[in-house]
Structures are given as C-alpha cells and as structure tokens.
C-alpha cells in the first residue's frame, strides 16, 4: 500500500514514518509540508492512502480533501489532527478515518488494516494463477474489468454501478496500469493470461 504524509511539522513525518515502518507492505512514497505540493504529486502518481493534518498554512487539510474528492480520485484520506472539533467536517469530505494526536500505534494499525481489507481482491471470484499481479485489483476494479469484457461502454459501466463516468475512467486507468495494458481490447487476453476469466 502506497501512502503519503502531509503535515507542516517535520517531526510528524518522522513519527509517522517510524510507526508505519513497523507494518508490512506499507511504502511511504512522499512527505509534504503543504497540501499544494502533495496535490501536485497525486496528479501524477498512484497513492492508496493520504495521512493529512487539518491545521496547515494556505490550504488546510479539509480544503485539500475537497479538491481530491472533486477530482474523483478514490484515494483514502485519513486526517491526523490535534482538533476533535473538525470530525464532522472531515466525514463530509468522505474521510476514511479521523485520528486525534498523539497517534497511538494500535490505533494506526487498525486504520491501515481496515484500508488493506478494502483493496484485497475477492478471492472467491479470482482463480489463483502462477502469474499473479504485483498490485491486486480491488473488487470495484474487478467488477469494471468484467464489465469491459462484457462489452459495456464507460457510460453503461457508470450506470451499472451508480458511478460517474469520470470515476469509471479513473478505475479503468488504474486497471490498465495493474494489468500492464494500454487498450480496452487487451483486457480479455490479459485476464485470461492471469486466469481471472474461466
């Protein structure tokens, strides 16, 4: 799981990196002192989860989260803050979690494990292959891949799953990256190679 940290205090970067390093399969791919630089990074990199402070100069954590949601990215946002009073506002921008400082290891582990559970593929629907994906498909990505196999357009996929076309395009881009393909027509062949189609 790829994560980034956003906090205007460098000490928090060190604390969080130390705590996250104790968990398996967590890669801290970036640390940012402000939300603007972090958002610029998100536009060109795939990130599973963002740990962001709320009280920061210029753009605060809530404003950052609003921008991420408006862009239809599904990156999980976890607020790490000294302020309890922003919890309701945080969940208005679809926060994945809200952790009040000081951060406790056990609390952080629960958040990460809950996030990890959401990006594990549905094992009942995927046949194990000797050639497996480095980055597994989420359940939603698998649903969309199967819809592509069924010949559905982006608009039809959006209607089937109650999503916007923009969200569907985002899923498809991530799907292509994980499958190592560039075009829609390659989906069936690649999924057969991986024994994801029976």
C-alpha positions in Angstrom: 0.0 0.0 0.0 1.4 3.4 -1.1 0.9 6.3 1.3 1.9 9.9 1.6 2.2 12.2 4.6 1.1 15.8 4.7 2.0 17.8 7.8 3.6 21.2 8.3 5.7 19.8 11.1 8.7 17.7 10.0 8.7 15.9 13.4 5.3 14.3 12.5 6.8 13.0 9.3 9.4 11.2 11.3 7.0 9.9 13.9 4.5 8.6 11.2 7.3 7.0 9.1 8.6 5.2 12.2 5.2 3.9 13.1 4.2 2.9 9.5 7.6 1.1 9.1 6.5 -1.4 11.7 3.7 -2.6 9.3 4.3 -4.9 6.4 3.6 -3.8 2.8 3.4 -0.1 3.6 5.5 2.2 1.5 5.7 5.9 2.3 6.2 7.4 -1.2 6.2 11.0 -0.2 6.3 13.5 2.7 5.0 17.0 2.2 4.9 20.2 4.3 1.9 21.6 2.5 -1.2 20.4 0.7 -0.4 22.2 -2.6 2.8 20.1 -3.3 1.0 16.9 -2.1 -1.9 17.5 -4.5 0.6 18.1 -7.4 2.2 14.7 -6.6 -1.2 13.0 -6.6 -1.9 14.2 -10.1 0.9 12.1 -11.5 1.3 9.2 -9.0 -0.9 6.4 -7.7 -1.4 6.6 -4.0 -3.7 4.4 -1.9 -3.9 6.5 1.3 -3.1 10.0 2.5 -2.4 10.9 6.1 -3.1 14.7 6.3 -3.1 17.2 9.1 -6.0 19.7 9.2 -4.4 22.8 10.5 -1.9 23.9 7.9 -1.0 27.3 6.3 -2.5 28.3 3.0 -4.6 25.2 2.2 -5.8 23.2 5.2 -6.4 19.5 5.2 -10.2 19.8 4.7 -9.7 22.0 1.6 -7.2 19.5 0.3 -9.7 16.7 0.8 -12.4 18.6 -1.1 -10.0 19.1 -4.0 -9.2 15.3 -4.1 -12.9 14.4 -4.0 -13.7 16.9 -6.7 -11.1 15.2 -8.9 -13.0 11.9 -8.4 -9.9 10.1 -7.1 -10.7 7.4 -4.6 -7.5 7.8 -2.6 -8.3 7.1 1.1 -7.9 10.2 3.3 -7.1 9.9 6.9 -7.0 13.1 9.0 -4.4 13.2 11.8 -5.1 16.3 13.9 -4.9 17.8 17.3 -8.5 19.1 16.9 -11.5 16.9 17.8 -14.0 19.5 16.6 -13.4 19.0 12.9 -14.6 15.4 12.8 -18.0 16.1 11.3 -16.5 18.3 8.6 -13.9 15.6 7.9 -16.5 13.0 7.2 -18.4 15.5 5.0 -15.5 15.2 2.6 -15.6 11.4 2.9 -12.7 10.9 5.3 -11.7 7.3 5.6 -10.7 7.9 9.2 -10.0 10.6 11.8 -7.2 10.2 14.3 -6.6 12.7 17.1 -2.9 13.3 18.1 -0.9 11.9 19.7 -1.1 9.0 17.3 -1.1 5.6 19.0 0.5 2.6 17.2 -2.5 0.3 17.8 -5.0 2.9 16.5 -2.9 3.4 13.4 -2.7 -0.3 12.8 -6.5 -0.7 12.9 -6.9 2.1 10.3 -4.3 0.5 8.0 -5.7 -3.0 8.3 -9.2 -1.7 7.6 -7.9 0.0 4.4 -5.9 -3.1 3.4 -9.0 -5.2 3.7 -10.8 -3.0 1.2 -8.2 -3.4 -1.5 -7.7 -7.1 -1.3 -9.4 -8.8 -4.3 -12.4 -11.1 -3.8 -10.7 -14.5 -3.7 -13.9 -16.3 -4.5 -14.1 -14.6 -7.9 -10.4 -14.8 -8.9 -8.8 -18.1 -9.8 -5.3 -18.3 -8.4 -2.6 -18.0 -11.0 1.1 -18.9 -11.1 1.5 -15.4 -12.7 -0.1 -13.1 -10.1 -0.4 -9.3 -10.1 2.1 -7.3 -8.1 -0.7 -4.9 -7.2 -4.0 -6.8 -6.8 -7.2 -5.5 -8.3 -9.8 -4.0 -5.9 -13.3 -5.5 -6.0 -14.5 -2.5 -7.9 -11.7 -2.7 -10.5 -12.5 -6.4 -11.0 -16.2 -5.6 -11.5 -15.3 -2.9 -14.1 -12.9 -5.3 -15.8 -15.6 -7.9 -16.2 -18.0 -5.2 -17.5 -15.4 -4.3 -20.1 -15.2 -8.0 -21.0 -19.0 -7.9 -21.4 -18.5 -5.1 -23.9 -20.0 -2.3 -21.8 -19.1 1.4 -22.6 -17.9 3.7 -19.9 -21.4 5.2 -19.7 -23.0 1.8 -19.3 -20.5 0.8 -16.6 -21.2 4.1 -14.8 -25.0 3.3 -14.9 -24.5 -0.3 -13.8 -22.5 0.6 -10.7 -24.0 4.0 -9.9 -20.8 5.9 -10.6 -19.9 9.0 -12.7 -18.1 8.5 -16.0 -15.1 10.3 -14.5 -14.8 7.8 -11.7 -15.1 4.9 -14.1 -12.3 6.4 -16.3 -10.1 6.7 -13.1 -10.8 3.0 -12.3 -10.0 1.9 -15.8 -6.7 3.9 -15.9 -5.6 2.1 -12.6 -6.9 -1.2 -14.0 -4.7 -0.8 -17.2 -1.7 0.1 -15.0 -2.1 -3.0 -12.9 -2.8 -5.3 -15.8 0.1 -3.8 -17.8 -2.1 -3.0 -20.8 -2.8 0.2 -22.8 -6.1 -0.5 -24.7 -9.5 -1.8 -23.9 -9.3 -4.7 -26.4 -6.3 -6.1 -24.5 -8.4 -6.7 -21.3 -9.8 -10.1 -22.2 -6.5 -11.6 -23.3 -4.6 -10.3 -20.3 -7.3 -11.5 -17.8 -7.2 -15.0 -19.4 -3.4 -15.0 -19.1 -3.8 -14.3 -15.4 -6.6 -16.9 -15.1 -9.0 -14.2 -14.0 -11.5 -15.5 -16.5 -12.7 -19.1 -16.6 
